[in-house]
């Protein structure tokens, strides 16, 4: 059955391409390769290395390497981005690999939904400290508006998705106070409907058109 499904021509995206594109280290490597700005990132299980990154940048964010959550006390919880200090990098860091990333000052964030050649960029403004750190933790204190994507960013994001064989992606970016667009990650199977509800961006129609016309040329 898997072989039959894998052979179908109309995917957005193909499951094999989604699985590969989920790897955050690969995303960051490819984003840098196409010229996108990427925060200084360290993947390590060395507590000393983690502490050095914190001391170098002052503010560092810890992120999970995958979207998988954890089960604690009978409750399933997602792991969100959290600020960490050098003191937080104890010997427990050595138990497994962790992703540490230099904090990027934000004017606002952008969730950029791409469907083939259609780009739908939604500005996300956080109205609470929790949302400013990771907007997924406090949807009630977010506001949304449609923004234009700079041509250079658009070109580089297109190159990234071509490199990763993705026709659809939800790309997360930070826009700094100076106006620089900084790549955080791409979600090859990311959520988008709530942004269409909030802004009227015609994402559903773009997806339907993409599936109707078949594989991207």
Secondary structure, DSSP 8 states (H G I E B T S, - for coil): -HHHHHT-S--SS-HHHHHHHT-HHHHHHHHHHTT-EE--EEEES-HHHHHHHHHHHS-EEEE-SSS--EEETTEEE----EEE-GGG--GGGGGS-EEEEE----SEEEEEEEETTEEEEEEEEE-SHHHHH-GGG-GGGEEEEE----HHHHHHHHHHHHHTT-SEEEEEEEE-TT--EEEEEEETT---HHHHHHH---HHHHHHHHHHH-S--
